[in-house]
Structure formats: C-alpha cells, structure tokens
Amino acid sequence: MKVYGHPMSICTRKVLTTLLEKGHEAQFVLVDLGKGEQKHPAHLARHPFGVVPAFEDDDGFVLYESRAIIRYLDRKLPGASLTPSQPHAYGLMEQFIGVEQSYFSPAAFKVIWERVFKPHMGGGAADEARVQEGRAGVDKVFGILEPMLAKQPYLAGDSFSLADVSWMPELEFLVAAGEQGLFDKHPSVAAWWKRIGGRPSWKKVAHG
Ligand SMILES: N[C@@H](CCC(=O)N[C@@H](CS)C(=O)NCC(=O)O)C(=O)O
C-alpha cells in the first residue's frame, strides 16, 4: 500500500493514524506541498483535484478523499474495527464525521491557517478577524460536544472509532495555534482530547 501525502497535512494524518491503529504498514510517498507537487501531472493522475492524500492499494486500486480512504482501510484491513457494528453507535460515528467536515474543520482551519501554516509559509501577519471568526465557530462546536462527552468517552459512544480519528489532526493544530483556552472552557472536550491524543498511533503521527 502507498500513501501519497505530506506529514503536516491534516487529511494525510487521518490516513496515517488509521493505518497505525490497524497495525498496518504502508509506504509513505512525500508530495511536497511547499514545492506545489500536488499540482504536478503525476499526482493529478492519482488525485484530479490536486490535493493530498491519495492512496494506492497493492492491487493498483487508487482512492482519494481522506474520509473515504480511512473507511476503506478499516473495512479492508484486519485488526480491531474502528467502525461500530451497533446501529446507534454507527450512526453517531457517521454523524460526527459529518460534523467534523461541515462545521468543525472550516472553523478550526481559519485559526490553524492564520496561526500555524501562514507564518510557516512566510505569509505575513495573521488576519485577526479571521482568527476570531474561526475561534467562535470552534467554541460553538465544542459547546455542542461538551454535554455529550460528559456522558460518554468517545464520539460514537463507548469505543474509539473513525469519528475520533477524523478530529485528531485539527485538535492537535488548535493547541499548537495557542488555543488551549478553548479546551479549558469545555472540560469534557479537553478530557476527550487528552484521552485520544495520548494514543500511541497519534503520538507517532504527530511527534514521530
Ligand atoms: N477533502 C479532502 C481535502 C484535501 C486537502 O485539502 N488537502 C490539503 C492538505 S490537508 C492540500 O493538499 N492542500 C494543498 C492545496 O490545496 O494545494 C480530503 O479530505 O482528502
């Protein structure tokens, strides 16, 4: 198996975490975003939208979109399932993958871009209005998660699932962006992040 991506990419990190959770090794092929390699013809042949990650299975099957890839890996690979079989838990997992994509990620990315990626790329001063907008969006999402995570340890219920995996990269970058205060305001969200962020898979993806 091959993963084409970048180690700092939020979406690539979801795929790498899933592979580690499943105990499976894949070849990592760097697509250097700093050099614009995601727009080169060789990568566009794998991912027509010119972003990362892309994935290639041993039989040559190619897939893109991080959330599709993690569902595929969980279904295909042996090891503990990251998809609950109980219908309510399954529904919650899908709901929170959707919440991450539709509400959390757009808000969190505003903060992460302005505070982490933009300075890293020499993009100049942060747009503080955009940071505030993103912060308000994250605060709203955390406020919705808070009462639920006060009653259950993971997004889908009692067990860790692909839903938790899909939130991990942005949670880590929010802390790196100096937003620990947003977690402190929502103690059950903070406890959940501590629980999932302490998993060996995530520690390896984020810190090597
Ligand atoms: N919906 C896609 C998003 C992919 C995406 O936006 N990837 C970013 C890195 S996390 C990227 O390649 N950015 C480079 C660019 O936009 O040119 C997924 O989940 O895989």
The ligand as an SDF file (V2000), in Angstrom:
LIG
                    3D

 20 19  0  0  0  0  0  0  0  0999 V2000
  -11.4150   16.7450    1.2210 N   0  0  0  0  0  0  0  0  0  0  0  0
  -10.0170   16.4280    1.0000 C   0  0  0  0  0  0  0  0  0  0  0  0
   -9.1990   17.6640    1.3250 C   0  0  0  0  0  0  0  0  0  0  0  0
   -7.7770   17.5190    0.8760 C   0  0  0  0  0  0  0  0  0  0  0  0
   -6.9710   18.7860    1.1490 C   0  0  0  0  0  0  0  0  0  0  0  0
   -7.4950   19.9140    1.1630 O   0  0  0  0  0  0  0  0  0  0  0  0
   -5.6570   18.5950    1.3480 N   0  0  0  0  0  0  0  0  0  0  0  0
   -4.7690   19.6970    1.6520 C   0  0  0  0  0  0  0  0  0  0  0  0
   -3.8050   19.2920    2.7570 C   0  0  0  0  0  0  0  0  0  0  0  0
   -4.6850   18.8090    4.2460 S   0  0  0  0  0  0  0  0  0  0  0  0
   -3.9270   20.0240    0.4230 C   0  0  0  0  0  0  0  0  0  0  0  0
   -3.4820   19.1460   -0.2720 O   0  0  0  0  0  0  0  0  0  0  0  0
   -3.6740   21.3160    0.2010 N   0  0  0  0  0  0  0  0  0  0  0  0
   -2.8320   21.7620   -0.8650 C   0  0  0  0  0  0  0  0  0  0  0  0
   -3.5510   22.5860   -1.8740 C   0  0  0  0  0  0  0  0  0  0  0  0
   -4.7270   22.9810   -1.6320 O   0  0  0  0  0  0  0  0  0  0  0  0
   -2.9810   22.8540   -2.9380 O   0  0  0  0  0  0  0  0  0  0  0  0
   -9.6260   15.2080    1.8640 C   0  0  0  0  0  0  0  0  0  0  0  0
  -10.2620   15.0080    2.9110 O   0  0  0  0  0  0  0  0  0  0  0  0
   -8.7460   14.4280    1.4770 O   0  0  0  0  0  0  0  0  0  0  0  0
  1  2  1  0
  2  3  1  0
  2 18  1  0
  3  4  1  0
  4  5  1  0
  5  6  2  0
  5  7  1  0
  7  8  1  0
  8  9  1  0
  8 11  1  0
  9 10  1  0
 11 12  2  0
 11 13  1  0
 13 14  1  0
 14 15  1  0
 15 16  2  0
 15 17  1  0
 18 19  2  0
 18 20  1  0
M  END
$$$$
